Amino acid sequence: MKLSFIVATLLCFNLQAQTNILVSAEKISLDKDQTVSDVDVIDAAEIEASGESSLVDLLADRASLYINSNGGFAKATSLFLRGADSSYTLIEIDGVEYNDRSSVGGAAILEHIDLSNIEKVEILKGAQSVLYGSDAMAGVIKITTKTPGKYVGANASIGYGSYDNKRASFSTSQKGKTMNYVLGMSFQDVEGFSSYNEKRAPFAERDGMNNLTATFKGVKKLGSTDQLMFNVRGVKAQSDFDASTSDKLDYMGRDEQLIAGVSYKKRIGDYWIPELSITYNKSDRLSNSFSLSRLVAETKKVELKNPLYINESITILNGLEYEDIEASIENINNKKNYNSYATYLDSHLQRGAFKLQAGLRWSKEKSLSDQIVWKGGASYRLFENTFAKLNASTGYKSPSLYQLFSSFGNEQLRATKSKSYDFTLEQRFSAFVLSGTIFQNEYENVIDFDSTLNKYTNTFKSETKGVELGLDISTEKFDLSSSATILRAFNKSAGSDGIYLARRPREKYYLGLKYKFNEKLSLSNNYNYVGRRENSDFDTVVLSSYLLVGLNLNYEISNDQAVLLKIDNALDKEYEQIHGFGTAGRSFFLRYNFKL
């Protein structure tokens, strides 16, 4: 009765102010209130206030996202979105797919994505294969760098922290009569700590890393109706690493990635804005562990998007895609090629308090059967500030080149298929927003390694389901952001039904508190709890839960200067994300931002 009374009382509040948050993850620009999908948006102000320098650290606090690394700074990293495998989530930067096609599952190299010059990160949850194809079966993380001409001037930062962590960045944005551009560069060098848990090997060597990232983004107006946009991002990183069983003195990896894109957009009347884009992604990985190996992958993609803005209530998006992939499999001389064609149709309809989205995609991939997937969603404003959303979609994940053509490959593999459902209820109040989401994902024909046959097969089934709860409060002096994720990720294969999938925590809770002393000084206190989880499919280790506490102190010296002090793992908690690998103890980072 008490709970019912509290809920009823909260529902009586009215929202006094709403923020205008633009979402572009669905390939057209929409106000967040217009989209039916479950999307989480992290804007530039939040990225800056977090004090994080890498995408991995920024995403660690978000609901239904769990990230683990093989031992600290820039080590091999996995991301589980609503319990799905890393290779089921597409990473896109400025419209260019960032996934590495030479890796076993084709997942992105997450550990080297620097946050310098990033304007927005959008997390689109649920199967998004209708718009993005194979690699988006669990969702999409869309990264947008700063808009040319929006932040005119030059900015820089320098920082130093624990583990001899040195970092510097620079960016400049200029605005001209016909062309705007943003140029940025960042560098980080860390001596680090042992990737193998130092508690298990007290005299283990430190495993450092360095990262150099350079970006350029330009927009050129061609008359009053045409626009040309081009972007380039290059990353060169090097990192030492260990095995989970022992400290290794000579294990080293070098990663280089270059992505580039050019798009031409033309406005034809008030209703039609076609856009042609050409993108390129090259990854080059060198690793020295058991032996020296090098793998290279190149992806070229052409896409024609045709958004039709029929009127204020109806938007239709149709598109055509062609993608060509060439990648080294197991060694540099074993190159394989793969291509695909696709067409899609997506529509948004709004009538009063009701919104509807429906989409369909057909894909034809080399040597695989045709794929047809769909997506449907609806949103309804129940009361003035109460909203309900319902989404259902199907997705697919094609076999990677490694799974098809390596020495363990199987050219008879079929695509993994999924069904995704989620229901969200959101209540807005005068100062805060309360939301709850129920989700379920079913995966069949999952590709797994069969040790008996010594090759990959489609013998696996899995299911992930859970609940996400969120509460955000914002006042003049005080902000609170909190989330809770309850996840159950099960193997549903014959003989293994009911076994938990490895490295997916059963519970994950986050609480962030921010107090603004005045316009210049603020203090943030963050709590992140991660529950128990199985370590691996090949052992019976269950990893213990842990709670991490962090502090951020932000001080704006002037309009042109600011200082941030960040303290991570303030309680000096001992824990492992993966059995055998080390994690950072109490550490600090001090950063100075200034305008030139």
N, C-alpha and C positions, 0 to 999 in steps of 0.2 A: 504493500500500500504506500509506504514512504517513497519507494522508487517511482511508482506511478505518479504520485503527486509532484515529485521533482521534475519528471519528464514533462508533465502537463504544464507546469509553471514555465519551464524553459521554452516551450512551444509558443507561449504567448508573447515572447519578445519580438520586436521588429528590427530589421536590419536598417541602420541609419545610413551606412555608406558601403558601396561596393567598389571593389577595385576592378579595373579593366585589364584583364590578363589575356594576351593574344596567344593562340595556340596554332602552330604550323605543322605539327607532326602528322596531320592527315592530308598533307600536300596542298592544302589551301589554307589561307589565313582566316581563322575564326576567333571570335571572342570565346573565352572558356565556357561562358554560360550557354553558348550556342552548340558546343560539341556534346555528343551523346556518350562518347567513349570515356573510360576511366583514365584520366591523364593527370600527372603530377608535374607542376612547373616550378623550376628553380630559377629565379631571375638573377640579374647581375648584382643587385644589392645583397641578396642572400649569399651568393657565392663569395663576394668580397668580405662580408661580415663573418663567414665561417672560418676564414683564415687558412683554408685548405689549398694545397697546391696541385693536387692530382684528382682526377675524376674518381678513382677508387675510394679515396678518403671522403669525398663529398657525398657519394652515394651510400656510404656505410650506414647512415642514420635513417634512410628512407624506409617507409613501410613496405613490407613484402619483398625487400631486396636484402639478400645476404651475400657478402663478399668475403672470400678468404684467400690468403696468399701463402706461398711456400717460403715464409720467413722474412717479412719486412719489406724495406724499400725496394720497389720495382721488381719484385720477384714474381714468378708465374702466378697468375691470379685467375680465379673463377668467380662467376657471378650467377646467382640463382634468383631469378625473378619468379615469384610465386612458386618456388620449388622446381622450376624447369632448369634443364641443363644450360650451361653457358652458350652453347652453339645454337640455342633456340632464340636468342635475343640478338637483334640486329643493332649495331652501333653505326650511326650516320653522323658525319660532320660536314656541315654546309652542303648537304645534298649528296655527298659522296659516301658510299658504303665503305666502312673501315675494316671489315672482317678480313682475316688472313686465310686465304684459300689453301695454303700449303700445310696448315696445321691438321691434326687428326680429325677434328670435327668441323673445322672451318670457322672457329670462333675468332673474335677480335683480340688483339693484343692490348688488353685494358691497362696494363701497368705503366704504360708510357704516355698516357694522355694527360698532358699538362693543362691546367686551367687558365693560364695566362691568355688574355684577350678573348675569353669566353663571355658571351652576353646572356645565354639562356641554355638550360638543359631541360628537355621534356621527356618524361617517362610515360610511354603509352603502353598500358597493360592489356593483356589478353591477346589472342591470335590476331595478327595484323597482316596475314598473307595476302589478303585482297589487294592492298595497296603496295606491299613491299616484297611479296613473294616468299621464297623458301626460308630465308634466315630469320624471319620475324614470327615464327610460330608461337612464341611466348610473349613477344612484345617488341617495342622499339625504344631505344634511347637516342633521341635526336639532339645533337649539339649544334648550336648556332654561334658563330663568332660575332664579334662586334660589328655593327652596321656602319659601313663607310660614311663619313660625314656627320654621324650622330654625335660623336664625342670628339670634337675638334680640338687638336692640341697634342702634346706629347706627355706621356706618363712613364714613370719608372719605379722600380722597387728593388730593395736589397734586403737580405735577411740572413740570419745565422741562428743555428740551434744545436740541440744535443746531437751526438754522434757525428760531430763536425759537419753538420748539414749547412751547406752554403747555397744560396739561391739569389738570382738576379733576373729582372725582366725589364723590357722596354717596349713601348708601343707608341705609334704616332698615327693620328687620323687627320686627314686633310680633305677639304671640301673645295671643289672648283666649279666652274661654270658648266662643264660638260662631264666631269669625272670626279668621283670621290673614291678615296682608298684608305685602307688601314694596313699598317705594316707592324708586325710584332716579332719579338724574339725573347726567349727565356733560356736560362741555363741553371742547372742544379748539379751539385757534386756532393756526395755523402760518403763518409767513411763507413757508416753503418755499424751493424752488429752481426754476429754469426747467424746465418740462416738456419743452421742446425742449432737446436735449443742449447744455449750455453749452460743450462742447469744439468744437462746430460754430458756436456764436454766443457769443463771450466776453462780450458786453455785453447778453445776453438778460435780460429782466425776471424777477423771481421770481413763481412762481405758487402762491399760498397757498390755504388752505382753513380753514373752521371748521365745527364739527359740534355740535349740541345734541341730546341724546337723553334722553328721559324715559320711565320705565316704571312700571307699577303691576300688581301681581298679588295677587289675594285668593282665599282659600278659606273658604267658609262651610259649617259643618255644619248640616244640617237633620234633626235627630233622630239616631238611632244608625245609620241605614242610608243616608241621602241626603247628597249633597255638591254644592255649587254652586261652580264656579271661574270667575273672570273675569280677563282680562288686557288691558292696553292698552300699546302701545309707539308712541311718536311720534318721528320723526327730522326735523330741519331742518338741511340742510347746504348750503354754498356753496363753490365751488371755481373758481379760474382754470385755464385749460388752453391748450395750444398744438396746432399741427398737427405732423405728423412731418417736414414739410419746412421749417418756418420758425417763428420766434418770433412770437406774436400778442399784441398789446397789449390787445385788447378781448374776447377769448374768455372767456366766463364761463358757468357752469352753476349752477342752484339746484335741489336735490332735496328734496322733502318726501314722507314716507311715514308713513302711519298704519295700524296693524294692531290688531285687537281680536278677542277671542273670549270666548264664554261657553259653559260646558259643565255639564250636569246628569248626575250619576252616581248610580245607585241599586243597592244591593246587595239581591238577592232570593235569600235562602237562602245557601248556601255555594258555589253553583256558577255563578250568573248575575249579572253586573254590567253591565247595559246603560248606555250613555252617549250622550247627545244633545248635539251641539256645533253652534254657529253661529259662523262666522268672517267677518271683513270685512277687506279689504285695499284701501287707496287709495294710489296713487302719483301725484305731481304734479311733472313735470319741466319746468323752464324753461331754455332754452339760447340763448345769443347767440353764434353763430359766423358762418356765411355770412349768416344772417338770424336774427331773433328768432322762436323757436318755443316752443310750450307743448303738452305732451301729458299727458293725465290718463287713468288706468285705475282701474276699480273691480271688485273680485271679491267675490262673496258666495257662501258655501258652507254647506250643511247636511249633516251626516253623523250617521248612527245606527250605533254600534258595539255588537255583541253578543258579548262574549267569554264562552264557556261553559267553565268549568273542570270537566270531567267527573270527573277524579280526578287524582292526582299524575302520571300518565303521559300523559294526553290533554287537550289544550286546543284548542278550536275557536273561531275568530273569524270572524264574518260581518258584513257592513256594507252600508249603502245610502248613496249620495251624490247630491246635486244641486248643481250649480255654475252660476252666472250671471256672465258677464263683459261689461263695457262699457268700451270704450277708444277714445281718440282715435287716429286713424291719419294721420300726416303733419301734421295741423293740428288745432287744438282743435275746429273745427266739423265735422270728418269723424268722427262717432262710429259705431262698429259694435258689435253685440251678438252674444253667443255663449253657448250653454248646453249642458250635458251631464248625463246620468244614468249611474249605474254601480252595480253590485252586485259584491261580492267575497266569497270564502270562503278562509280560510287555516287550516291545522291543524298542530299540533305533537304528535308522538308520541315518547315515550321508553320504552325497554325495556332495562334494564341498561346496557350500554356503547353501545347503538345509539340514535341520535336521527334523526328524520325530519321534514321539513317539506314540505307540498304546498299549493299555492294556485292559485286560478283567478279571473279577473275578466272581466266583460262590461261594456262601455261603449258608450253611444249618444250621439254628439255631433251637433249641428246640422249638417246638410248633408253629413256624412261617413258612410261605411259603418260598421257596427258593428265594434268591436274586441274580440277575445277573446285574452287573454294568460294564461300559466301560469308557475308557478315550482315547482321541486322541489329539495330538498337533503337531504343525509344527513351524519351525523357518526358516527364510530366510534372508541372508545378502543382502540387497537391493543395498547398495553401500559399499565402503571399511569399513566405520565405522557406517553404518546405519543398524539396525537390526529390524525385525518385528517378533512377536510371536503371535500365535493364539492357544487357548486351548478350548476344549469342553469336559465335563465329566458328568457322572451321579453319584449319591451317595445315600446312605440310612442310616437311624438312627433307630436302633431297639428300641422298648420300653424298658425303664429301669425296673429293678425288682420292684421298688416302683410303677411305673405306671401300672405294671401288677398285683402285688400281695398285695398291701397295702389295707387298708379299703376303699380307693377311687379307687382301681385298677380295671382294665378291661382286662381279659384274651383274649378278642376278638380283642384287638388292633392290627393294622397292622403297619409295618415299615413306617416311614416318608421317602419320596423320594425327590430327588433334581436333578436339571439340572444346571450346571455352565458353563459360557462362559466368556472368557476374551481375549482381544486383546491388545498387548503392542507394542509400537514403541519406540526405543531407539537410540539416536544419541550420539556418543562419540566424544569428542574434545581433543585438546592437553592437557588441564588441567581440563576438567570437563565432566560430563555425564548428559544428559538431557533425561528424559523418561516420557512417558504418557501411562496409562492403562485405558481401558474401561471394566467394568465388569457387569455381570448380573447373579443373582441366583434366581431360582424359587423353592419353596418348597410346596409340596402337602402332604395330609394326616398328617399334622402336629398334634402332640399330645397336646391337651389342656384340661384343667379342665372345665367340663361342670357343672355349679352350679345348673342347673335345674335337671340333672340326678344324681348329686353328685358323679360323677366319671370321669375318663379320657376318652376322645373320639378322633377319627380322624376327626375333623370337621373344621380344620383350614387350610388356605392357606396363603402364604406370598411371597413377592418378595423384593429383595434388588438389587439395581443397583447404579452405580456411576462411578466416575472418580478419578484416582490417578495420581498426577503429582509429579515428583521429579527432583531436580537439586543438583548435588554434584560437588564442586570445590575443588581442592587440589593443593596448590602451596608450595614452600619452606617455606614461612612464614605464610600463611593464608589458612584456610580450611573453607568451607561453606557447610552445609548440610540442605536441605529444602524439604518439602513435603506439598502437599495439597490434601485433600480428600473431595470430594463432594458426599454425600450419601443420597439416598432416600430409606427408608425401610418401606414398606407398608403392612398392613393387606389386603389380597385379598379375604377374606371369604365373603360369601353372607351376606348382611346386614351391613358389616363393611368395605367394599371395599374403599380403599383410606385413611384409618386411619393410622397415623404413628405408627410404633412399638415403644414401650417404651424404653427409655434410649439409643437410637441411635442418636448421634448428626448429624445434617444436614451437618455441615461443621467442618473440623478439619485441622488446619494449624500448621506447625512446622518450625522453623528456628533456626539453630545452627551455631554460629560463633566461630571460634577458631583462636587465634593469638599466634604464637610461637615467643617469644622475642629472645630466643636463644635455644640451645640444652637442657637446663635444665628447663626453665620457660615458661609456656603457660597459657593463660587465655581463658576460654570459656564462651560464653553468649548464653543462650537458651531461646526461646520464644515458648510457646505452647498455641494455641487458640482452645477452644472447643465451638462449637455452641449450639444453643437452642435444647432441646430435651424433650420429654414427660417423666414424672416421672414414671407413672405406668398405667397399664391397668384398675386400679380400682379407679382412680381419674382423675381430669382434670388439674392438676398442670403441667405447662410448665416451666422447669428450665431455668434460664438465662444463657447466654453465659459467658465465663470467659477467661481471659488471664493470664497465669502464666509466670513469668520471673525467670530464674535461673542463677547462676554464679558458675563457677568452676575454681579454681586456683591450678595448678599442678606445683610442684617444685621438681626436682630431685637433692637431696643433693649430692649423689654419685651413683655409679653403684649398690650399695647395700641398698640405703636408698632413700625414697621419701615421700613427704608430699602432701596431697590433702585437700583443703578447699572447701566445697560445701555449697552454700547458695540457698535454695529453697524458692519459693514465695517471691522473694526479694521486691516486691511492697506491700507485706502484703495484698493481695487481699482476700476479704470475698466472699466465694462461697460455693455451695453445689453440690456434685456429685449426691446425692440422697436426696430427700426432707426429712428434719428432722435430717440428719446425719451431723456431724461436719467434718471439714477439717483443716489441719495444717495452721497456719499463717506463718509469716516469720520465718525461722529456719535455723540453720547451723549444719554442721557436719565436724569435723576435724579428718583426718585419717593419721596414720603414718605407712608406709610399710617398712619392712626391711628384709634382708636375714640373715640367721643364719649360 
